[in-house]
Amino acid sequence: MPLVTISLWPGRTQQQKEELAKAITDAITKVLGSKKEHVIIVFQDIPKENWYVAGNPLT
């Protein structure tokens, strides 16, 4: 059962997330042969001030 977690900055619309979830699900079913019913996509909206690269804030 593939589980894909996607971390994003807040601001994406529900429609954008649904389109991305469908595209990822399609790719997983094609490449891995999993059933669509077994693919789980989780979106985590994480505020920009909580993102860091090389110890430096992205904001």
C-alpha positions as CSV (number, residue, x, y, z in Angstrom):
1,M,0.0,0.0,0.0
2,P,1.9,3.1,-1.2
3,L,1.7,6.1,1.1
4,V,2.9,9.4,-0.3
5,T,3.3,12.4,2.0
6,I,3.7,15.8,0.3
7,S,4.7,18.9,2.3
8,L,3.7,22.2,0.9
9,W,3.6,25.8,1.9
10,P,-0.1,26.8,2.5
11,G,-2.0,28.4,-0.3
12,R,-2.7,25.6,-2.8
13,T,-6.3,25.2,-3.6
14,Q,-8.3,22.1,-3.0
15,Q,-8.6,21.6,-6.8
16,Q,-4.8,21.8,-7.2
17,K,-4.3,19.1,-4.5
18,E,-6.9,16.9,-6.1
19,E,-5.3,17.2,-9.5
20,L,-1.9,16.4,-8.1
21,A,-3.2,13.5,-6.0
22,K,-4.8,12.0,-9.2
23,A,-1.7,12.4,-11.2
24,I,0.5,10.8,-8.5
25,T,-2.0,8.0,-8.1
26,D,-2.0,7.4,-11.8
27,A,1.8,7.3,-11.9
28,I,2.0,4.9,-9.0
29,T,-0.6,2.5,-10.5
30,K,1.3,2.6,-13.8
31,V,4.8,2.1,-12.4
32,L,4.2,-0.1,-9.4
33,G,1.1,-1.9,-10.5
34,S,-0.8,-0.9,-7.4
35,K,-4.5,-0.7,-7.3
36,K,-5.8,2.9,-7.1
37,E,-7.8,1.9,-4.0
38,H,-4.5,1.1,-2.2
39,V,-2.7,4.5,-2.9
40,I,-2.8,7.0,-0.1
41,I,-1.8,10.7,-0.7
42,V,-1.4,13.0,2.3
43,F,-0.9,16.7,2.0
44,Q,0.8,18.6,4.9
45,D,0.4,22.4,4.7
46,I,3.4,23.7,6.7
47,P,3.8,27.5,7.2
48,K,6.8,29.0,5.4
49,E,8.4,30.2,8.6
50,N,8.9,26.5,9.5
51,W,11.0,25.7,6.5
52,Y,14.8,25.9,6.7
53,V,17.6,25.0,4.3
54,A,21.2,24.7,5.5
55,G,20.1,26.2,8.8
56,N,18.6,29.3,7.2
57,P,14.9,30.2,7.0
58,L,13.3,30.2,3.6
59,T,11.2,33.3,4.4
